[in-house]
Amino acid sequence: MELRKEHDILVKGSFKLTLPDDPQIFAYERELDNEKWTVIANLSDTEQARSIHNTAVQALISNYDKKEYDLADLKLKPYEAFVFRNE
């Protein structure tokens, strides 16, 4: 899936870090025309657990074979990353 080519939000959308002080997790939101997407990536070689929001989300793309993520009890494998559309 070529998300950057197919969705302007990932190129032209506003950018906001969501966990700016977290040394292991890189997370940000892109927003454009009342649509918001979030990217979350574990930049470490160890599993990371976080609680970000009280919701479950469907990944648009992930580097692991995983489709649903629970943001209230998020456990990311080493170097795991995914993108989801906020509802």
VENJOQUI-V199500 format. One record per residue. N is the residue number from 1. OMEGA is omega as a letter, one per 30 degrees, with the letter a starting at -180 (* if undefined). D_CENTER is the distance of its C-alpha to the mean C-alpha in Angstrom with 1 decimal. Layout:
BEGIN
n | omega | d_center
N | OMEGA | D_CENTER
N | OMEGA | D_CENTER
END
This chain:
BEGIN
n | omega | d_center
1 | a | 15.7
2 | a | 15.9
3 | a | 13.2
4 | a | 14.3
5 | a | 17.9
6 | a | 17.5
7 | a | 15.4
8 | a | 16.7
9 | a | 13.8
10 | l | 12.0
11 | a | 15.3
12 | a | 17.1
13 | l | 14.8
14 | a | 15.0
15 | l | 12.7
16 | l | 12.0
17 | a | 10.8
18 | l | 9.7
19 | a | 11.0
20 | a | 13.6
21 | a | 16.0
22 | a | 14.0
23 | a | 15.5
24 | a | 13.4
25 | l | 9.8
26 | a | 8.4
27 | l | 5.9
28 | l | 6.9
29 | l | 7.8
30 | a | 10.1
31 | l | 13.1
32 | l | 16.1
33 | l | 19.0
34 | l | 17.7
35 | a | 14.5
36 | l | 11.1
37 | l | 7.7
38 | l | 4.3
39 | l | 2.5
40 | a | 2.9
41 | l | 6.3
42 | a | 9.6
43 | a | 12.3
44 | l | 15.1
45 | l | 17.5
46 | l | 17.5
47 | l | 15.6
48 | l | 13.8
49 | l | 13.8
50 | l | 12.4
51 | a | 12.9
52 | l | 10.5
53 | l | 11.8
54 | a | 14.6
55 | l | 13.2
56 | a | 12.1
57 | l | 9.8
58 | l | 10.4
59 | l | 8.2
60 | l | 9.5
61 | a | 9.3
62 | l | 9.0
63 | l | 11.4
64 | a | 12.9
65 | a | 14.9
66 | a | 12.8
67 | a | 12.2
68 | l | 11.7
69 | l | 9.8
70 | a | 11.7
71 | l | 9.9
72 | l | 13.5
73 | a | 14.1
74 | l | 11.0
75 | a | 12.5
76 | l | 10.8
77 | l | 13.5
78 | l | 14.5
79 | l | 12.4
80 | l | 9.9
81 | l | 6.6
82 | l | 4.8
83 | l | 4.3
84 | l | 5.9
85 | l | 8.8
86 | l | 9.9
87 | * | 13.4
END
